[in-house]
């Protein structure tokens, strides 16, 4: 009997865009700007992750002075957990 390791086919997208414009700045990133890739946006007191086609954002937490890379890592972790 052969033992084959199963590798999940669903993984988080590699591109997560970080929008620091704020929740009421309508000049922030739009889906057309990101080719419908996820957008992490600062929302007063935490980061929210918006995924195209989903009605509600994923609340990421974190703090406003996180680097883009830290926000992207947090977002990818949340996307992998949701998959």
N, C-alpha and C positions, 0 to 999 in steps of 0.2 A: 504494500500500500504506500502510495506517495504522500508525503506531507508537504503541502504547499502553503506558504504563508500568505494570508489575504492582506492586500494593501488597500485601504479605503480609496475610493475614486473621487470622493468629495473633499476638496480642500479649500481653505479660505483664499480669496483672491490675493494676488501679490500686491496689487495697487490699492492703497487706502489713502485718500486725499484728506489733508488737514485744512480746515477752514477756521481761521481765527477772527472772522469778521463780526461774530456775535449773532444772537438769535433774531435781532430785529433789523439787521442790515441786509436789505434785499439785493445788495451788490455782491453777496457772497457766491460761493460755488453753486452751480446748477448742474443737473444731470447731463446736459449737453456739454458742459465744460470737462466732465470726467469720463465721458463715454459710458455712462451709467455705472461706473465703479463706485464702491462705498465712499461715503463722506463722513469724516469725524468732525463734529462742530462743537465749539465751546458754547455752553448754554448756561450762563450766569455762575453756576457753582459746580459744574461737572462736564465731562465730555459725553456727547451723545453720538451714536453711530447710526447713520441713515443708510439703508440698503434699498436699492431700486426695487420697486414692487412690493415692499413691506409698508404697512400703514403706520406702524409705530417704530420709533428708534430703539436701539439697544442702549441702555444706560451703562456707560463705561466707568464713571467715577473719575478719579484722578484729580489733578490740580492744574491751574491755568499756566504755570510756568514749566510744564513738561515740554521736552523737545518734540519736534515732529516725529522723530524716530520712536520715542517712548510712546507717543499716542498711537502710532501705527502698530507697534508691537502689542499694545493693549487691545486694539481693535482686532488684529488678526487672531489673538487668543480667544476673544469673545466669539468671533466667527467660527473658529474651529470647534469651540464648545457647543455652538448652536447647530453645527452640521451633523 
